[in-house]
Structures are given as structure tokens and as C-alpha cells.
Amino acid sequence: MKTIKIRFIERGNPAKDYLVQKKTWLGWTDIGYSVGTCSGDSVWYLYCKDTKEALLQEVLEHHYKIDRRFVTIIEYPMLKRY
């Protein structure tokens, strides 16, 4: 079983959405993905959803490429950004 240490970040006051960070040796880093073009440019997007469950499912499928059954998740307290 793989162990993942994550924390969610709630942002926005009227319309809430969530971001996710993972714990590394150097501290907390945002989880995102890069989209490249044929001209060599690339853009970095953060995973963002309206609910924590949907966000966790997307991060496990696309970033970690693992199913929920085969991972142990340690969730740290959530931060709020306004």
C-alpha cells in the first residue's frame, strides 16, 4: 500500500472550490499538471474542484494513477485562502 500525505485548500468566499497539496521533503507543494504545445510553450494548471471528494478522485486517477483501494491517505488540516 502506498501512503499519501495531503491537505486541501479552500479558496473563495462566496463561491468555494478546493485545491490540493502534497507533502514532500521540502514542504508542501501544489498538485497540478502541465499542458504543452507544439511550439514548446507550456502552461501549469492546478487541480481544482467544487468538492473535496471529486478533487481527491481526480488527483488519484490522473496524478498518482492509482485506485483508492490501494492507497492510504493521511489528511492534514485544511487551509483557507480568501
Order of alpha helices (4+ residues) and beta strands (2+ residues): beta-beta-beta-beta-beta-alpha-beta
